[in-house]
Amino acid sequence: MLSLPDFKEKSIVISFSTEGQAVSFKNDNLIVKDGEGKTILQHSCYRVFTLWIIGGTTITSGIIQRSKKFGFSIYLFSYSVKLIGVWNSTAEGNFLLREKQYQYKNLDIAWHIVKNKIENQTLLLKSIREKSLEVKTSIADLEKYQSTEMTELNLKTILGTEGISAKVFFKIWFAEMEWKGRKPRAKIDRTNVLLDMGYTYLFNIMEGMLNLYGFDVYKGIYHQSFYQRKSLVCDLVEPFRCIIDRKVKNAYALGQIKEEDFTESKGQYFLKIDQSKKYTSWLVQEIMKYKEEMFLYTQQYYRAFMRSKAISEFPTFKITE
C-alpha cells in the first residue's frame, strides 16, 4: 500500500474545459493544454493522486488505462462544478476488510467521529478574537456536547447532538455573513454555495484516500446505508469539514468572495462559470495543506479498524492555526 513519503509526492491535477483546456498523455506524463494547444502543465503519472476535469470533455481509453496503471481516479464535473461521475482507481480484493465492515454493528466509532467534529468547531469559535457573551456561551455549549458521556449509545442521540452542535456553531461562525442556516444544495446564499463546493472537493479527496485500502465506501458506520450514498466517505469527512468552514469565512475577510461573481435566480445563487477556476483553486489549495493529515488519519483508521483496537486508538484530526 502507498506510504506517506510516496503520497507526499502526489497531487491533484485539475483541467478546466471551461477555458478550453484538454488532457492528453505522453511518455507516462499527463499533459494539460490550453485552448490554443499550448502545454500549460506536464506532470508525471506516478505523481498524480486524482485528475479532476471541470466542464464538458471526452474520456479516451488511453486515459482510463493510465488511471488503472498508475492508480489515480478521474472525477468529472459539470460547468457548474457539480459532480457528474467518477472513474475510481481502488485497491481491489481486500475481502477481509469488507467482511469486517459488514460485521461491525456498534456506534462507538460514530460517536468518536462526531466528538472530533465538535472539538474542531469549538476550536474555531475559540479562535475568534473579540468574544461576545453569545460566543462564550456557544463555546461552553459545544464543550458540554463534546464531553457528553454516551453510556448507552444510540443513533438518534448522536444525530441529535451533532445537529444541535452544528446549529450553534454556524450561527456564530457565519454571523457576519447574515447567516440564514445551513441548507445543503438549496443554494440560498453565496455562503451555502461555497460550503457545498468545498465539502464536495473534500469528499472527493477523502474517497480517494479510502480507495487506497479497498474500503467499501458505501458501508458507513455512522451514516446509515442508503442507495448510492457513499456513507463511509460521509463519515470520515466529518472531522475535516472545519477546513472549509474556516477558509470560507477567511475568504470573505480577504475580499476573495465578490457579489458580482454570482448570479441569482428564483431565490437560488449560482457561481458564474467563468469564476469556477478562481474559487476552485483557493478551496483545493486550502484542503491540500492538510493532505498529509488526511492520509495519516485514513491509514490509522484502517489499521485500528482491521485490528479491532480500542476506540481510544482510533485517529483524530485537530484543526491548526
C-alpha positions as CSV (number, residue, x, y, z in Angstrom):
1,M,0.0,0.0,0.0
2,L,1.0,3.6,-0.5
3,S,3.4,5.0,2.0
4,L,3.4,8.6,3.4
5,P,6.7,9.5,1.6
6,D,5.2,8.3,-1.7
7,F,2.0,10.1,-1.0
8,K,3.7,13.4,-0.3
9,E,4.8,13.5,-3.9
10,K,1.3,13.2,-5.3
11,S,-1.0,16.0,-6.2
12,I,-4.4,16.8,-7.7
13,V,-4.4,17.8,-11.3
14,I,-7.3,20.0,-12.4
15,S,-8.2,20.7,-16.1
16,F,-10.8,23.4,-16.8
17,S,-12.6,22.6,-20.0
18,T,-14.5,25.8,-19.3
19,E,-11.3,27.6,-20.5
20,G,-10.8,25.3,-23.5
21,Q,-8.2,23.1,-21.6
22,A,-7.7,19.5,-22.7
23,V,-6.0,16.4,-21.2
24,S,-3.6,14.1,-23.0
25,F,-0.6,11.8,-22.2
26,K,2.9,11.5,-23.5
27,N,5.5,9.0,-22.2
28,D,3.7,8.4,-19.0
29,N,3.3,12.1,-18.4
30,L,-0.1,13.8,-18.0
31,I,-0.4,16.9,-20.3
32,V,-2.8,19.7,-19.9
33,K,-3.1,22.1,-22.9
34,D,-4.9,25.4,-23.2
35,G,-7.4,26.3,-25.9
36,E,-4.6,27.2,-28.3
37,G,-2.9,23.8,-27.9
38,K,0.0,25.1,-25.7
39,T,1.2,22.9,-22.9
40,I,0.4,24.6,-19.5
41,L,1.1,21.6,-17.3
42,Q,3.2,18.4,-17.7
43,H,3.0,16.0,-14.7
44,S,4.4,12.5,-14.2
45,C,1.5,10.0,-13.9
46,Y,3.4,8.5,-11.0
47,R,2.8,11.7,-9.0
48,V,-1.0,12.1,-9.8
49,F,-3.4,11.4,-6.9
50,T,-6.6,12.3,-8.8
51,L,-7.5,14.0,-12.0
52,W,-10.4,16.5,-12.0
53,I,-11.9,17.7,-15.2
54,I,-14.4,20.6,-14.9
55,G,-16.6,21.1,-17.9
56,G,-17.5,19.1,-21.0
57,T,-14.9,16.6,-22.2
58,T,-14.3,13.3,-23.9
59,I,-12.5,10.5,-22.0
60,T,-10.4,8.1,-24.1
61,S,-9.4,4.6,-23.4
62,G,-5.8,5.8,-23.0
63,I,-6.8,8.0,-20.1
64,I,-8.6,5.1,-18.4
65,Q,-5.7,2.7,-19.0
66,R,-3.2,5.1,-17.4
67,S,-5.6,5.7,-14.5
68,K,-5.5,1.9,-13.7
69,K,-1.8,1.6,-14.4
70,F,-0.7,4.5,-12.1
71,G,-3.5,4.2,-9.6
72,F,-5.3,7.6,-9.8
73,S,-9.0,8.4,-10.0
74,I,-10.8,10.6,-12.5
75,Y,-13.6,13.0,-11.4
76,L,-15.8,14.7,-14.0
77,F,-17.6,17.9,-13.0
78,S,-20.2,19.9,-14.9
79,Y,-19.6,23.5,-15.9
80,S,-21.4,24.5,-12.6
81,V,-18.9,22.3,-10.7
82,K,-21.5,19.6,-9.9
83,L,-20.0,16.1,-9.8
84,I,-21.2,14.1,-12.8
85,G,-19.3,10.8,-12.4
86,V,-16.1,9.1,-11.1
87,W,-13.7,6.6,-12.6
88,N,-12.2,5.1,-9.4
89,S,-8.8,3.5,-9.0
90,T,-9.2,1.4,-5.9
91,A,-7.4,-1.4,-4.1
92,E,-9.4,-4.4,-5.2
93,G,-9.9,-7.7,-3.4
94,N,-9.5,-6.7,0.2
95,F,-12.3,-9.0,1.2
96,L,-11.1,-9.3,4.9
97,L,-11.6,-5.6,5.3
98,R,-15.1,-5.7,3.7
99,E,-16.1,-8.6,5.9
100,K,-15.2,-6.6,9.0
101,Q,-17.1,-3.6,7.6
102,Y,-20.3,-5.6,7.3
103,Q,-19.8,-7.4,10.6
104,Y,-19.4,-4.2,12.6
105,K,-22.6,-3.1,14.2
106,N,-21.6,-0.8,17.1
107,L,-21.7,3.0,17.4
108,D,-18.6,3.8,19.3
109,I,-16.6,4.9,16.2
110,A,-19.6,7.0,15.1
111,W,-19.6,8.9,18.4
112,H,-15.8,9.2,18.3
113,I,-16.1,10.9,14.9
114,V,-18.9,13.3,16.0
115,K,-17.0,14.3,19.1
116,N,-13.9,15.1,17.0
117,K,-16.1,17.2,14.6
118,I,-17.5,19.2,17.6
119,E,-14.0,19.6,19.0
120,N,-12.9,21.3,15.8
121,Q,-16.0,23.5,15.8
122,T,-15.1,24.6,19.3
123,L,-11.5,25.4,18.3
124,L,-12.7,27.6,15.5
125,L,-15.0,29.6,17.8
126,K,-12.2,29.9,20.3
127,S,-10.1,31.5,17.6
128,I,-12.5,34.5,17.4
129,R,-10.5,37.4,19.0
130,E,-13.3,39.5,20.3
131,K,-15.6,37.1,22.1
132,S,-19.0,38.4,23.0
133,L,-21.2,36.8,25.7
134,E,-23.0,34.9,22.9
135,V,-19.7,33.5,21.6
136,K,-18.6,32.4,25.0
137,T,-21.9,30.8,25.7
138,S,-21.8,28.9,22.4
139,I,-18.2,27.7,23.2
140,A,-19.4,26.4,26.6
141,D,-22.4,24.6,25.0
142,L,-20.1,22.9,22.4
143,E,-17.7,21.8,25.1
144,K,-20.7,20.4,27.0
145,Y,-22.0,18.5,24.0
146,Q,-18.5,17.1,23.3
147,S,-18.0,15.9,26.8
148,T,-21.3,14.1,27.0
149,E,-20.9,10.5,28.2
150,M,-22.8,8.1,26.0
151,T,-23.3,5.3,28.4
152,E,-25.9,3.8,26.1
153,L,-25.1,4.8,22.6
154,N,-28.0,5.1,20.2
155,L,-28.1,6.7,16.7
156,K,-30.8,9.1,17.5
157,T,-28.9,10.7,20.3
158,I,-25.7,11.0,18.3
159,L,-27.6,12.6,15.4
160,G,-29.3,15.0,17.7
161,T,-26.1,16.0,19.4
162,E,-24.3,16.6,16.0
163,G,-27.3,18.6,14.7
164,I,-27.6,21.0,17.7
165,S,-23.9,21.5,17.7
166,A,-23.8,22.4,14.0
167,K,-26.7,24.9,14.5
168,V,-24.9,26.5,17.4
169,F,-21.6,26.7,15.5
170,F,-22.8,28.0,12.2
171,K,-24.9,30.7,13.8
172,I,-21.9,32.2,15.5
173,W,-19.2,31.4,12.9
174,F,-21.0,33.0,9.9
175,A,-22.9,35.7,11.9
176,E,-21.2,38.5,10.0
177,M,-22.4,36.9,6.7
178,E,-26.1,37.3,7.6
179,W,-26.3,33.5,8.2
180,K,-29.7,32.1,7.2
181,G,-29.0,28.5,8.1
182,R,-27.2,25.5,6.6
183,K,-29.2,24.3,3.6
184,P,-27.2,21.8,1.6
185,R,-27.7,22.1,-2.2
186,A,-30.5,24.6,-1.7
187,K,-28.2,27.5,-2.7
188,I,-30.0,30.1,-0.6
189,D,-26.9,32.3,-0.4
190,R,-23.3,32.6,-1.5
191,T,-22.0,31.0,1.7
192,N,-24.0,27.8,1.3
193,V,-22.9,27.6,-2.4
194,L,-19.3,27.8,-1.4
195,L,-19.7,25.4,1.5
196,D,-21.3,22.9,-0.9
197,M,-18.3,23.3,-3.3
198,G,-15.7,22.9,-0.6
199,Y,-17.4,20.0,1.1
200,T,-17.7,18.3,-2.4
201,Y,-13.9,18.7,-3.0
202,L,-13.2,17.5,0.5
203,F,-15.4,14.5,0.0
204,N,-13.7,13.5,-3.3
205,I,-10.3,13.6,-1.7
206,M,-11.4,11.5,1.3
207,E,-13.0,9.0,-1.1
208,G,-9.6,8.7,-2.9
209,M,-7.9,8.1,0.5
210,L,-10.3,5.3,1.3
211,N,-9.9,3.7,-2.1
212,L,-6.2,3.2,-1.4
213,Y,-7.2,0.5,1.1
214,G,-10.1,-1.1,-0.6
215,F,-12.9,0.0,1.7
216,D,-16.5,-0.4,0.6
217,V,-17.2,3.3,0.6
218,Y,-21.0,2.6,0.6
219,K,-20.9,0.9,4.0
220,G,-20.8,3.5,6.7
221,I,-20.5,3.3,10.5
222,Y,-22.5,6.5,11.3
223,H,-24.3,7.5,8.1
224,Q,-26.6,4.6,7.5
225,S,-26.6,2.6,4.3
226,F,-28.7,4.3,1.6
227,Y,-29.0,3.6,-2.1
228,Q,-26.0,5.1,-4.0
229,R,-24.8,7.1,-1.0
230,K,-21.1,6.7,-0.1
231,S,-21.8,6.6,3.6
232,L,-18.3,5.8,4.8
233,V,-16.9,8.8,3.0
234,C,-19.6,10.9,4.6
235,D,-18.5,9.5,8.0
236,L,-14.7,10.1,7.8
237,V,-15.0,13.6,6.1
238,E,-16.9,15.0,9.2
239,P,-13.8,16.0,11.3
240,F,-12.3,17.8,8.3
241,R,-15.3,20.0,7.4
242,C,-13.8,22.7,9.6
243,I,-11.1,23.2,7.0
244,I,-13.8,24.5,4.6
245,D,-15.7,26.4,7.3
246,R,-12.6,28.4,8.2
247,K,-11.5,29.0,4.7
248,V,-14.8,30.4,3.5
249,K,-15.0,32.8,6.4
250,N,-11.4,33.9,5.9
251,A,-12.1,34.4,2.1
252,Y,-14.8,36.9,3.0
253,A,-12.4,38.8,5.2
254,L,-9.7,38.8,2.4
255,G,-12.2,40.0,-0.2
256,Q,-11.9,36.8,-2.3
257,I,-15.7,36.4,-2.4
258,K,-17.4,39.0,-4.6
259,E,-21.1,39.5,-5.1
260,E,-20.6,40.0,-8.9
261,D,-19.1,36.5,-9.2
262,F,-22.6,35.0,-8.6
263,T,-25.9,35.1,-10.2
264,E,-29.3,34.8,-8.5
265,S,-32.5,33.2,-9.9
266,K,-35.7,32.4,-8.1
267,G,-34.1,32.7,-4.7
268,Q,-31.1,30.5,-5.6
269,Y,-27.5,31.6,-6.1
270,F,-25.1,30.2,-8.6
271,L,-21.3,30.8,-9.2
272,K,-20.7,32.1,-12.7
273,I,-19.0,29.6,-14.9
274,D,-16.0,31.8,-15.7
275,Q,-15.3,32.2,-12.0
276,S,-15.2,28.4,-11.1
277,K,-11.4,28.2,-11.6
278,K,-10.7,31.0,-9.2
279,Y,-12.9,29.6,-6.4
280,T,-11.9,26.0,-7.0
281,S,-8.2,27.0,-6.8
282,W,-8.3,28.5,-3.4
283,L,-10.6,25.9,-1.9
284,V,-8.5,23.0,-3.1
285,Q,-5.3,24.7,-2.1
286,E,-6.6,25.0,1.4
287,I,-7.6,21.4,1.6
288,M,-4.2,20.2,0.2
289,K,-2.5,22.0,3.1
290,Y,-3.9,19.1,5.2
291,K,-3.3,16.2,2.7
292,E,-0.7,14.5,4.9
293,E,-3.0,14.7,7.9
294,M,-5.9,13.2,5.8
295,F,-3.6,10.4,4.6
296,L,-2.4,9.5,8.1
297,Y,-5.9,9.7,9.5
298,T,-7.2,7.2,6.9
299,Q,-4.1,5.0,7.3
300,Q,-4.5,4.9,11.1
301,Y,-8.3,4.4,10.8
302,Y,-7.7,1.4,8.5
303,R,-5.1,-0.2,10.9
304,A,-7.3,0.4,14.0
305,F,-10.4,-0.9,12.3
306,M,-8.7,-4.0,10.9
307,R,-7.2,-4.9,14.3
308,S,-10.4,-4.1,16.3
309,K,-8.5,-1.7,18.5
310,A,-10.0,0.2,21.4
311,I,-11.7,3.4,20.5
312,S,-9.0,5.5,22.2
313,E,-6.6,4.2,19.5
314,F,-8.7,5.5,16.6
315,P,-7.3,8.7,14.9
316,T,-8.5,12.2,15.4
317,F,-7.9,15.4,13.4
318,K,-7.3,18.7,15.1
319,I,-7.5,21.9,13.1
320,T,-4.4,24.1,13.5
321,E,-3.7,27.8,13.0
